[in-house]
Structures are given as structure tokens and as C-alpha cells.
Amino acid sequence: MAPATKTKAAKTNESIASRLALVVKSGKYSLGYKSALKQMRSGKAKLVLIAGNCPPLRKSELEYYAMLSKTTVHHFNGTNVALGTAAGKLFRVGVMTITDQGDSDLLSFAEGNAA
């Protein structure tokens, strides 16, 4: 029996999840919509991760704030449950803001995927 091959999206999700775990251990981040807006308004945010099932109006507002603050946005392919799990939390996370990547290379990886 041939081994099951993973799709490109699944591999990307796994690599982001592993990099996200490193950010949680060694970097600085905030969870949630309100704190993401605050971080972007103050100019501290470097990367915004938005869950795949985030409501469209909220998603467009986050993208607008990110455009104004020149912050990179990455649309996480999984749901808010998967984003919370990737962050090492036991609850749902709709929006995650990275202010310091720590030992991870998540920022360069997310910018490479966005382009």
C-alpha cells in the first residue's frame, strides 16, 4: 500500500503550526480581535494570523487596519479551533498577532507565502 501524500496546504499548515509553537515559547504574541486592533493602531504588530472561519466583515476590517499599519496578514487555512491548538491553547483563537517572533522564522515564512 502506497503512503498517503499530503497536500501542499496541509504541509503549509503544519509548518506554520510548528513555527507558531516556537513563537509561543520564545516570542511575544497576543490573542484576540480587540488586542489585534490595538497592536496595529500602536504599530507594534508584525504579523496578523486570521483563522479561516473568521467572519468576512471582521476579516476585512483587520485587513484594512493591517494595510494602514503596513502589517503582514496571513490567512490561516484551518478553523479558529485549529489556530488555538497550533498556539498551544485549549480554546478557540480567531485572530493572533505576533509582535516579536523570538527564535522562529515565522515572519519571513509568512511573507514568502503571501507573495
All heavy atoms as an XYZ file, in Angstrom:
850
protein
N       0.832     -1.179      0.000
C       0.000      0.000      0.000
C       0.881      1.248      0.000
O       1.834      1.343      0.761
C      -0.879     -0.019      1.255
C      -2.033      0.926      1.182
S      -3.237      0.513      2.437
C      -3.032      1.895      3.506
N       0.573      2.192     -0.873
C       1.378      3.408     -1.000
C       1.112      4.345      0.181
O      -0.005      4.416      0.689
C       1.029      4.116     -2.308
N       2.151      5.066      0.625
C       1.937      6.012      1.729
C       1.068      7.183      1.279
O       1.123      7.608      0.128
C       3.352      6.475      2.088
C       4.164      6.221      0.868
C       3.541      5.022      0.181
N       0.272      7.666      2.193
C      -0.622      8.778      1.874
C       0.194     10.061      1.734
O       0.983     10.399      2.609
C      -1.667      8.946      2.963
N       0.009     10.753      0.621
C       0.723     12.008      0.419
C      -0.152     13.153      0.900
O      -1.368     13.121      0.765
C       1.063     12.217     -1.070
O      -0.159     12.197     -1.818
C       1.986     11.140     -1.573
N       0.492     14.163      1.459
C      -0.242     15.307      1.982
C      -0.288     16.406      0.927
O       0.621     16.557      0.128
C       0.428     15.831      3.241
C       0.352     14.846      4.382
C       0.877     15.446      5.648
C       0.758     14.421      6.757
N       1.211     14.910      8.016
N      -1.352     17.165      0.959
C      -1.473     18.269      0.024
C      -0.554     19.402      0.447
O      -0.052     19.434      1.566
C      -2.928     18.784     -0.019
O      -3.264     19.284      1.274
C      -3.891     17.691     -0.420
N      -0.339     20.320     -0.467
C       0.543     21.454     -0.183
C      -0.010     22.310      0.952
O       0.728     22.787      1.808
C       0.723     22.299     -1.443
C       1.724     23.411     -1.288
C       1.899     24.185     -2.561
C       2.890     25.311     -2.356
N       2.959     26.201     -3.488
N      -1.338     22.490      0.981
C      -1.970     23.302      2.026
C      -1.779     22.660      3.404
O      -1.518     23.347      4.391
C      -3.449     23.487      1.739
N      -1.887     21.336      3.473
C      -1.714     20.644      4.751
C      -0.275     20.766      5.243
O      -0.029     20.973      6.437
C      -2.108     19.180      4.609
N       0.686     20.654      4.317
C       2.096     20.801      4.701
C       2.383     22.219      5.180
O       3.103     22.433      6.148
C       3.000     20.452      3.518
C       3.044     18.975      3.203
C       3.953     18.705      2.034
C       3.921     17.243      1.639
N       4.712     16.971      0.450
N       1.804     23.215      4.491
C       1.998     24.611      4.878
C       1.410     24.858      6.257
O       2.024     25.522      7.085
C       1.328     25.549      3.854
O       1.846     25.252      2.565
C       1.593     26.997      4.174
N       0.219     24.307      6.509
C      -0.418     24.462      7.818
C       0.431     23.855      8.919
O       0.569     24.433      9.992
C      -1.799     23.814      7.817
C      -2.900     24.834      7.874
O      -2.654     26.031      7.810
N      -4.117     24.363      8.004
N       1.000     22.678      8.654
C       1.835     22.017      9.659
C       3.097     22.811      9.936
O       3.515     22.945     11.083
C       2.202     20.600      9.197
C       1.085     19.612      9.371
C       1.486     18.216      8.932
O       2.686     17.987      8.661
O       0.600     17.367      8.869
N       3.717     23.348      8.877
C       4.947     24.106      9.089
C       4.659     25.415      9.811
O       5.456     25.845     10.651
C       5.667     24.360      7.772
O       4.847     25.103      6.907
N       3.527     26.043      9.527
C       3.162     27.257     10.257
C       2.866     26.906     11.709
O       3.250     27.641     12.609
C       1.956     27.956      9.588
C       2.437     28.642      8.319
C       1.305     28.960     10.522
C       1.405     29.416      7.587
N       2.208     25.790     11.933
C       1.889     25.382     13.300
C       3.158     25.129     14.107
O       3.245     25.522     15.278
C       1.010     24.132     13.287
N       4.157     24.503     13.500
C       5.404     24.250     14.226
C       6.151     25.553     14.496
O       6.736     25.730     15.574
C       6.286     23.274     13.456
O       6.669     23.825     12.213
N       6.139     26.465     13.543
C       6.782     27.769     13.759
C       6.021     28.582     14.804
O       6.620     29.322     15.581
C       6.858     28.548     12.443
C       7.904     28.006     11.496
C       7.844     28.739     10.164
N       8.984     28.450      9.329
C       9.064     27.426      8.490
N       8.063     26.583      8.394
N      10.145     27.236      7.757
N       4.706     28.429     14.816
C       3.877     29.123     15.783
C       4.155     28.639     17.202
O       4.174     29.433     18.139
C       2.403     28.885     15.434
C       1.380     29.933     15.785
C       1.835     31.299     15.298
C       0.050     29.590     15.176
N       4.403     27.351     17.345
C       4.741     26.807     18.662
C       6.040     27.424     19.179
O       6.171     27.709     20.375
C       4.868     25.293     18.579
N       6.987     27.657     18.290
C       8.255     28.277     18.670
C       8.046     29.740     19.054
O       8.684     30.232     19.993
C       9.254     28.162     17.514
C      10.718     28.371     17.839
C      11.172     27.461     18.962
C      11.558     28.131     16.607
N       7.164     30.438     18.353
C       6.852     31.827     18.698
C       6.216     31.891     20.087
O       6.549     32.756     20.896
C       5.913     32.467     17.645
C       5.370     33.790     18.137
C       6.648     32.668     16.342
N       5.312     30.958     20.376
C       4.640     30.936     21.672
C       5.654     30.709     22.791
O       5.558     31.308     23.861
C       3.529     29.861     21.693
C       2.983     29.653     23.088
C       2.409     30.263     20.750
N       6.664     29.865     22.529
C       7.685     29.591     23.543
C       8.648     30.756     23.725
O       8.981     31.126     24.848
C       8.501     28.357     23.168
C       7.827     27.058     23.455
C       8.762     25.909     23.137
C       8.060     24.573     23.278
N       8.908     23.476     22.830
N       9.118     31.354     22.624
C      10.229     32.303     22.729
C       9.901     33.733     22.325
O      10.709     34.612     22.549
C      11.398     31.807     21.875
O      11.037     31.795     20.517
N       8.747     33.975     21.729
C       8.435     35.318     21.235
C       7.327     35.985     22.016
O       6.966     35.562     23.116
N       6.791     37.051     21.423
C       5.679     37.778     22.036
C       4.507     37.803     21.061
O       4.693     38.064     19.874
C       6.089     39.209     22.381
C       7.086     39.278     23.507
C       7.347     40.709     23.902
C       8.363     40.724     25.030
N       8.690     42.098     25.434
N       3.333     37.560     21.590
C       2.141     37.496     20.761
C       0.938     37.921     21.591
O       1.017     38.016     22.818
C       1.928     36.079     20.230
C       1.652     35.069     21.311
C       0.346     34.699     21.614
C       2.669     34.495     22.045
C       0.076     33.794     22.614
C       2.413     33.583     23.046
C       1.112     33.239     23.327
O       0.840     32.347     24.332
N      -0.155     38.204     20.914
C      -1.412     38.460     21.606
C      -2.526     37.755     20.849
O      -2.447     37.570     19.634
C      -1.682     39.961     21.720
O      -1.827     40.525     20.447
N      -3.539     37.373     21.584
C      -4.662     36.651     21.005
C      -5.905     37.521     21.051
O      -6.122     38.248     22.017
C      -4.922     35.360     21.792
C      -3.744     34.402     21.934
C      -4.128     33.249     22.841
C      -3.292     33.895     20.599
N      -6.692     37.459     20.006
C      -7.976     38.138     20.014
C      -8.057     39.319     19.070
O      -7.062     39.903     18.664
N      -9.298     39.652     18.773
C      -9.615     40.700     17.811
C      -9.295     42.088     18.357
O      -8.630     42.884     17.699
C     -11.102     40.565     17.462
C     -11.683     41.670     16.646
C     -11.326     41.832     15.320
C     -12.606     42.546     17.198
C     -11.878     42.845     14.559
C     -13.161     43.551     16.442
C     -12.792     43.702     15.131
O     -13.335     44.711     14.382
N      -9.743     42.372     19.570
C      -9.547     43.703     20.140
C      -8.069     44.015     20.344
O      -7.603     45.115     20.047
C     -10.275     43.828     21.479
C     -11.761     43.976     21.349
C     -12.380     44.176     22.722
C     -13.867     44.369     22.615
N     -14.478     44.538     23.948
N      -7.331     43.048     20.860
C      -5.895     43.285     21.080
C      -5.156     43.409     19.753
O      -4.168     44.147     19.656
C      -5.284     42.187     21.937
O      -5.308     40.964     21.267
N      -5.633     42.718     18.702
C      -5.017     42.849     17.380
C      -5.185     44.271     16.853
O      -4.245     44.866     16.318
C      -5.631     41.846     16.407
N      -6.389     44.836     17.025
C      -6.624     46.206     16.580
C      -5.747     47.187     17.359
O      -5.172     48.115     16.783
C      -8.097     46.578     16.740
C      -9.091     45.841     15.840
C     -10.505     46.345     16.082
C      -8.723     45.967     14.384
N      -5.618     46.967     18.665
C      -4.775     47.837     19.494
C      -3.319     47.760     19.064
O      -2.632     48.786     18.968
C      -4.886     47.454     20.972
C      -6.181     47.861     21.612
C      -6.216     47.415     23.068
C      -7.568     47.668     23.673
N      -7.651     47.131     25.047
N      -2.835     46.542     18.806
C      -1.444     46.348     18.394
C      -1.180     47.029     17.050
O      -0.136     47.642     16.853
C      -1.112     44.860     18.288
C      -1.161     44.100     19.585
C       0.033     44.354     20.452
O       1.093     44.708     19.978
N      -0.151     44.189     21.744
N      -2.138     46.913     16.130
C      -1.947     47.525     14.816
C      -2.028     49.040     14.893
O      -1.287     49.735     14.210
C      -2.966     46.970     13.815
C      -2.630     45.576     13.352
S      -3.628     45.008     11.989
C      -5.106     44.490     12.816
N      -2.932     49.573     15.729
C      -3.041     51.022     15.881
C      -1.771     51.614     16.473
O      -1.354     52.705     16.104
C      -4.236     51.392     16.763
C      -5.480     51.596     15.953
C      -6.586     52.160     16.791
N      -7.548     51.099     17.047
C      -8.031     50.791     18.239
N      -7.695     51.440     19.310
N      -8.891     49.802     18.353
N      -1.148     50.887     17.396
C       0.077     51.385     18.016
C       1.311     51.098     17.163
O       2.391     51.589     17.460
C       0.251     50.781     19.409
O       0.424     49.391     19.314
N       1.170     50.272     16.132
C       2.273     49.981     15.225
C       3.217     48.902     15.719
O       4.307     48.750     15.195
N       2.814     48.136     16.715
C       3.680     47.096     17.280
C       3.565     45.758     16.550
O       4.471     44.945     16.610
C       3.352     46.881     18.761
C       3.676     48.071     19.626
C       3.287     47.810     21.065
C       3.542     49.027     21.919
N       3.037     48.844     23.288
N       2.456     45.534     15.880
C       2.203     44.239     15.237
C       3.112     44.044     14.029
O       3.332     44.962     13.247
C       0.751     44.151     14.809
N       3.654     42.835     13.902
C       4.484     42.495     12.750
C       3.752     41.533     11.804
O       3.957     41.557     10.612
C       5.782     41.852     13.228
C       6.614     42.735     14.133
C       8.023     42.826     13.639
C       8.939     43.717     14.420
N       8.581     44.085     15.757
N       2.914     40.674     12.383
C       2.177     39.680     11.592
C       0.827     39.440     12.245
O       0.741     39.347     13.469
C       2.958     38.371     11.520
C       2.281     37.178     10.872
C       2.094     37.391      9.384
C       3.084     35.913     11.106
N      -0.211     39.337     11.432
C      -1.543     39.027     11.929
C      -1.993     37.726     11.274
O      -2.005     37.617     10.049
C      -2.549     40.152     11.601
C      -3.941     39.783     12.074
C      -2.104     41.449     12.231
N      -2.339     36.736     12.086
C      -2.866     35.464     11.602
C      -4.377     35.483     11.803
O      -4.846     35.700     12.920
C      -2.262     34.301     12.381
C      -0.806     33.989     12.101
C      -0.215     33.181     13.223
C      -0.682     33.250     10.803
N      -5.129     35.254     10.743
C      -6.585     35.250     10.809
C      -7.080     33.839     10.503
O      -6.684     33.240      9.497
C      -7.188     36.251      9.799
C      -6.630     37.645     10.038
C      -8.699     36.259      9.895
C      -7.067     38.664      9.004
N      -7.940     33.314     11.355
C      -8.482     31.965     11.167
C      -9.360     31.924      9.923
O      -9.933     32.936      9.510
C      -9.282     31.543     12.391
N      -9.475     30.750      9.343
C     -10.229     30.581      8.107
C     -11.710     30.832      8.249
O     -12.374     31.257      7.306
N     -12.276     30.594      9.441
C     -13.714     30.783      9.614
C     -14.056     32.096     10.317
O     -15.122     32.242     10.884
C     -14.322     29.598     10.368
C     -13.757     29.445     11.757
O     -12.730     30.017     12.100
N     -14.428     28.658     12.568
N     -13.147     33.058     10.243
C     -13.400     34.400     10.788
C     -14.474     35.070      9.924
O     -14.451     34.945      8.697
C     -12.104     35.202     10.765
S     -12.217     36.809     11.514
N     -15.430     35.777     10.544
C     -16.489     36.430      9.745
C     -15.908     37.418      8.733
O     -14.922     38.097      9.024
C     -17.313     37.174     10.797
C     -17.035     36.467     12.070
C     -15.634     35.958     11.971
N     -16.507     37.502      7.551
C     -15.958     38.342      6.477
C     -15.809     39.822      6.841
O     -14.815     40.448      6.468
C     -16.963     38.176      5.333
C     -17.653     36.898      5.617
C     -17.653     36.725      7.095
N     -16.761     40.375      7.565
C     -16.683     41.788      7.939
C     -15.500     42.036      8.866
O     -14.741     42.996      8.701
C     -17.987     42.236      8.608
C     -18.063     43.708      8.975
C     -17.991     44.561      7.712
C     -19.328     44.006      9.743
N     -15.316     41.160      9.835
C     -14.197     41.271     10.769
C     -12.870     41.086     10.037
O     -11.904     41.798     10.290
C     -14.349     40.224     11.873
C     -13.279     40.282     12.920
C     -13.603     39.392     14.075
N     -14.710     39.966     14.836
C     -15.127     39.482     16.000
N     -14.568     38.421     16.518
N     -16.125     40.047     16.638
N     -12.846     40.135      9.101
C     -11.638     39.873      8.317
C     -11.249     41.092      7.491
O     -10.081     41.497      7.458
C     -11.870     38.662      7.413
C     -10.625     38.133      6.737
C     -10.926     36.958      5.835
C     -11.352     35.752      6.621
N     -11.453     34.540      5.783
N     -12.231     41.711      6.851
C     -11.935     42.876      6.017
C     -11.496     44.065      6.868
O     -10.631     44.836      6.464
C     -13.133     43.247      5.153
O     -14.210     43.664      5.964
N     -12.058     44.209      8.067
C     -11.639     45.285      8.963
C     -10.198     45.085      9.418
O      -9.403     46.032      9.448
C     -12.568     45.369     10.169
C     -12.295     46.568     11.042
C     -13.269     46.702     12.191
O     -14.186     45.867     12.315
O     -13.112     47.651     12.965
N      -9.850     43.843      9.742
C      -8.469     43.533     10.137
C      -7.502     43.802      8.990
O      -6.413     44.347      9.201
C      -8.357     42.074     10.595
C      -8.935     41.765     11.965
C      -9.122     40.275     12.125
C      -8.048     42.317     13.055
N      -7.894     43.419      7.778
C      -7.042     43.656      6.616
C      -6.855     45.148      6.361
O      -5.768     45.583      5.981
C      -7.633     42.978      5.374
C      -7.530     41.472      5.408
C      -8.349     40.801      4.325
O      -9.201     41.476      3.683
O      -8.148     39.595      4.122
N      -7.916     45.926      6.594
C      -7.837     47.368      6.399
C      -6.865     48.001      7.401
O      -6.005     48.787      7.029
C      -9.231     47.975      6.535
C      -9.247     49.481      6.406
C      -8.983     50.095      5.191
C      -9.517     50.288      7.510
C      -8.990     51.464      5.064
C      -9.526     51.661      7.393
C      -9.259     52.250      6.179
O      -9.261     53.605      6.056
N      -7.000     47.627      8.675
C      -6.081     48.129      9.696
C      -4.648     47.699      9.402
O      -3.706     48.458      9.601
C      -6.490     47.637     11.087
C      -7.463     48.531     11.790
C      -8.832     48.331     11.674
C      -7.021     49.583     12.583
C      -9.733     49.147     12.319
C      -7.918     50.407     13.243
C      -9.265     50.184     13.109
O     -10.152     51.009     13.752
N      -4.480     46.473      8.933
C      -3.141     45.967      8.611
C      -2.546     46.745      7.441
O      -1.347     47.042      7.440
C      -3.212     44.484      8.280
N      -3.363     47.090      6.469
C      -2.886     47.867      5.333
C      -2.428     49.248      5.792
O      -1.383     49.745      5.359
C      -3.999     47.967      4.278
C      -3.625     48.683      3.012
S      -4.153     50.403      2.901
C      -5.853     50.375      3.344
N      -3.179     49.872      6.690
C      -2.810     51.184      7.199
C      -1.526     51.145      8.020
O      -0.712     52.058      7.963
C      -3.941     51.764      8.053
C      -5.215     52.167      7.312
C      -6.265     52.634      8.299
C      -4.932     53.242      6.290
N      -1.348     50.071      8.799
C      -0.170     49.966      9.668
C       0.987     49.219      9.008
O       2.003     48.952      9.652
C      -0.548     49.275     10.974
O      -0.911     47.933     10.735
N       0.828     48.848      7.724
C       1.852     48.119      6.972
C       2.267     46.836      7.690
O       3.441     46.531      7.864
C       3.069     49.001      6.711
C       2.763     50.198      5.836
C       3.980     51.062      5.628
C       3.697     52.221      4.715
N       2.784     53.214      5.272
N       1.271     46.068      8.104
C       1.470     44.804      8.794
C       1.151     43.661      7.844
O       0.203     43.751      7.063
C       0.547     44.715     10.026
O       0.783     45.838     10.857
C       0.793     43.454     10.817
N       1.923     42.599      7.898
C       1.683     41.424      7.067
C       0.488     40.645      7.615
O       0.368     40.450      8.819
C       2.913     40.499      7.061
O       4.053     41.263      6.701
C       2.737     39.369      6.072
N      -0.386     40.194      6.723
C      -1.546     39.393      7.102
C      -1.392     38.007      6.503
O      -1.042     37.868      5.330
C      -2.859     40.027      6.590
C      -4.053     39.143      6.908
C      -3.047     41.398      7.181
N      -1.642     36.984      7.326
C      -1.634     35.611      6.819
C      -2.970     34.976      7.159
O      -3.404     35.009      8.307
C      -0.499     34.799      7.438
C      -0.468     33.395      6.939
N       0.003     33.068      5.691
C      -0.894     32.241      7.496
C      -0.120     31.761      5.517
N      -0.668     31.241      6.604
N      -3.627     34.430      6.145
C      -4.900     33.751      6.362
C      -4.605     32.289      6.684
O      -4.163     31.536      5.816
C      -5.795     33.875      5.134
C      -6.155     35.293      4.827
N      -7.102     35.984      5.541
C      -5.666     36.163      3.919
C      -7.196     37.206      5.073
N      -6.327     37.351      4.080
N      -4.839     31.912      7.924
C      -4.619     30.539      8.388
C      -5.673     29.649      7.757
O      -6.863     29.971      7.777
C      -4.714     30.507      9.917
C      -4.243     29.237     10.538
C      -2.887     28.972     10.630
C      -5.140     28.326     11.051
C      -2.439     27.803     11.215
C      -4.706     27.159     11.633
C      -3.348     26.890     11.719
N      -5.249     28.534      7.152
C      -6.182     27.678      6.424
C      -7.168     26.950      7.329
O      -8.260     26.618      6.909
C      -5.419     26.650      5.577
C      -4.750     27.289      4.383
O      -5.219     28.302      3.874
N      -3.648     26.723      3.940
N      -6.781     26.694      8.569
C      -7.648     25.972      9.485
C      -8.677     26.867     10.153
O      -8.709     28.079      9.947
N      -9.515     26.259     10.967
C     -10.530     27.000     11.694
C      -9.921     27.668     12.921
O      -8.727     27.529     13.183
C     -11.652     26.057     12.158
O     -11.094     25.105     13.059
C     -12.296     25.344     10.979
N     -10.766     28.382     13.680
C     -10.284     29.011     14.896
C      -9.890     27.973     15.954
O      -9.024     28.239     16.780
C     -11.306     30.008     15.452
C     -12.674     29.420     15.651
O     -12.900     28.235     15.440
N     -13.609     30.267     16.044
N     -10.478     26.801     15.907
C     -10.090     25.724     16.818
C      -8.676     25.252     16.482
O      -7.838     25.054     17.372
C     -11.093     24.544     16.734
C     -10.649     23.393     17.608
C     -12.488     25.008     17.125
N      -8.380     25.099     15.187
C      -7.048     24.663     14.760
C      -5.987     25.717     15.076
O      -4.868     25.378     15.466
C      -7.056     24.364     13.262
N      -6.342     26.994     14.942
C      -5.392     28.062     15.268
C      -5.105     28.093     16.762
O      -3.965     28.283     17.186
C      -5.933     29.419     14.800
C      -5.018     30.628     14.978
C      -3.676     30.423     14.275
C      -5.683     31.883     14.459
N      -6.126     27.873     17.568
C      -5.924     27.793     19.014
C      -5.050     26.617     19.401
O      -4.170     26.728     20.259
N      -5.251     25.490     18.761
C      -4.435     24.301     19.016
C      -2.996     24.529     18.585
O      -2.061     24.142     19.287
C      -5.015     23.079     18.277
O      -6.377     22.928     18.651
C      -4.242     21.825     18.605
N      -2.812     25.185     17.444
C      -1.460     25.477     16.955
C      -0.738     26.433     17.900
O       0.481     26.364     18.048
C      -1.523     26.073     15.553
N      -1.500     27.310     18.554
C      -0.909     28.248     19.510
C      -0.674     27.595     20.872
O      -0.126     28.221     21.771
C      -1.803     29.466     19.668
N      -1.106     26.347     21.012
C      -0.908     25.631     22.265
C      -1.950     25.961     23.318
O      -1.739     25.747     24.504
N      -3.084     26.477     22.889
C      -4.155     26.836     23.818
C      -5.286     25.824     23.710
O      -5.432     25.128     22.719
C      -4.697     28.245     23.515
C      -3.644     29.325     23.530
C      -3.041     29.459     24.897
C      -1.928     30.490     24.905
N      -1.187     30.484     26.149
N      -6.091     25.763     24.756
C      -7.212     24.828     24.763
C      -8.529     25.520     24.418
O      -9.597     25.003     24.711
C      -7.330     24.163     26.136
C      -6.118     23.333     26.548
C      -6.267     22.836     27.960
C      -5.913     22.182     25.582
N      -8.439     26.682     23.806
C      -9.640     27.404     23.412
C      -9.479     27.917     21.987
O      -8.402     27.840     21.405
C      -9.942     28.563     24.381
C      -8.758     29.433     24.695
C      -8.386     30.476     23.862
C      -8.006     29.202     25.831
C      -7.302     31.274     24.155
C      -6.921     29.999     26.137
C      -6.565     31.035     25.298
N     -10.563     28.451     21.448
C     -10.557     28.923     20.067
C      -9.868     30.278     19.962
O     -10.003     31.119     20.844
C     -11.994     29.050     19.557
C     -12.720     27.729     19.544
C     -14.165     27.926     19.251
N     -14.780     28.687     20.344
C     -16.082     28.778     20.543
N     -16.914     28.176     19.728
N     -16.552     29.484     21.547
N      -9.134     30.470     18.876
C      -8.449     31.736     18.627
C      -8.784     32.170     17.210
O      -8.394     31.516     16.254
C      -6.913     31.581     18.794
C      -6.204     32.859     18.416
C      -6.559     31.165     20.205
N      -9.494     33.284     17.072
C      -9.871     33.783     15.753
C      -8.770     34.604     15.112
O      -8.537     34.528     13.916
N      -8.081     35.412     15.943
C      -7.037     36.301     15.443
C      -5.841     36.220     16.384
O      -6.002     36.237     17.599
C      -7.532     37.768     15.378
C      -6.454     38.676     14.824
C      -8.789     37.878     14.549
N      -4.659     36.127     15.802
C      -3.429     36.094     16.592
C      -2.458     37.108     16.009
O      -2.251     37.150     14.802
C      -2.819     34.698     16.546
C      -1.606     34.522     17.386
S      -1.137     32.788     17.425
C       0.234     32.851     18.523
N      -1.883     37.926     16.876
C      -0.956     38.963     16.444
C       0.433     38.654     16.978
O       0.593     38.407     18.171
C      -1.390     40.341     16.981
O      -2.768     40.514     16.717
C      -0.618     41.448     16.309
N       1.435     38.650     16.109
C       2.819     38.412     16.507
C       3.523     39.764     16.586
O       3.547     40.513     15.604
C       3.563     37.522     15.482
C       2.751     36.277     15.110
C       4.948     37.179     15.973
C       2.509     35.286     16.174
N       4.105     40.073     17.755
C       4.862     41.322     17.892
C       6.361     41.057     17.886
O       7.134     41.905     17.456
C       4.484     42.065     19.185
O       4.630     41.178     20.282
C       3.062     42.561     19.113
N       6.773     39.885     18.376
C       8.185     39.505     18.358
C       8.252     38.018     18.053
O       7.664     37.216     18.778
C       8.836     39.814     19.708
C      10.293     39.371     19.768
O      10.956     39.398     18.714
O      10.751     38.998     20.860
N       8.965     37.652     17.000
C       8.970     36.251     16.571
C       9.894     35.358     17.396
O       9.832     34.143     17.280
C       9.307     36.141     15.099
C      10.720     36.542     14.742
C      10.990     36.369     13.267
O      10.220     35.753     12.544
N      12.099     36.913     12.817
N      10.752     35.920     18.213
C      11.633     35.105     19.033
C      12.633     34.340     18.189
O      13.264     34.901     17.298
N      12.768     33.038     18.445
C      13.726     32.190     17.723
C      13.167     31.655     16.411
O      13.871     30.998     15.658
C      14.138     31.002     18.597
C      14.837     31.457     19.862
O      15.464     32.526     19.830
O      14.752     30.737     20.879
N      11.907     31.923     16.118
C      11.253     31.378     14.933
C      11.542     32.235     13.697
O      11.968     33.381     13.804
C       9.743     31.317     15.172
O       9.078     30.896     14.018
N      11.287     31.658     12.522
C      11.399     32.413     11.270
C      10.016     32.556     10.634
O       9.874     32.569      9.419
C      12.385     31.744     10.316
C      11.950     30.345      9.922
O      11.134     29.748     10.647
O      12.428     29.849      8.890
N       9.000     32.713     11.474
C       7.617     32.762     11.014
C       7.335     33.967     10.131
O       6.635     33.855      9.132
C       6.659     32.767     12.217
C       5.170     32.763     11.892
C       4.793     31.467     11.197
C       4.348     32.935     13.138
N       7.915     35.119     10.454
C       7.643     36.336      9.676
C       8.124     36.200      8.236
O       7.401     36.515      7.297
C       8.285     37.557     10.333
C       7.739     37.944     11.704
C       8.492     39.143     12.248
C       6.265     38.223     11.637
N       9.340     35.712      8.060
C       9.865     35.549      6.700
C       9.105     34.457      5.954
O       8.854     34.574      4.744
C      11.363     35.238      6.737
O      11.582     34.061      7.494
N       8.682     33.412      6.666
C       7.931     32.333      6.041
C       6.553     32.819      5.599
O       6.107     32.524      4.492
C       7.770     31.156      7.032
C       7.041     29.983      6.463
C       7.680     29.120      5.588
C       5.717     29.752      6.792
C       7.010     28.045      5.047
C       5.040     28.676      6.256
C       5.686     27.815      5.388
N       5.877     33.594      6.452
C       4.542     34.099      6.122
C       4.614     35.099      4.967
O       3.741     35.115      4.095
C       3.895     34.745      7.338
N       5.653     35.940      4.930
C       5.802     36.880      3.836
C       6.074     36.144      2.532
O       5.614     36.544      1.472
C       6.917     37.884      4.129
C       6.529     38.888      5.194
C       7.693     39.730      5.670
O       8.834     39.497      5.187
O       7.473     40.588      6.524
N       6.840     35.067      2.599
C       7.117     34.259      1.412
C       5.868     33.587      0.873
O       5.689     33.465     -0.329
N       4.980     33.140      1.781
C       3.737     32.511      1.351
C       2.742     33.527      0.808
O       1.967     33.225     -0.076
C       3.082     31.771      2.530
C       3.593     30.356      2.645
O       4.332     29.885      1.789
N       3.216     29.694      3.714
N       2.777     34.748      1.334
C       1.838     35.773      0.875
C       2.177     36.223     -0.546
O       1.309     36.568     -1.327
C       1.856     36.966      1.824
N       3.450     36.220     -0.888
C       3.869     36.683     -2.216
C       3.608     35.666     -3.294
O       3.244     34.582     -3.100
C       5.348     37.012     -2.192
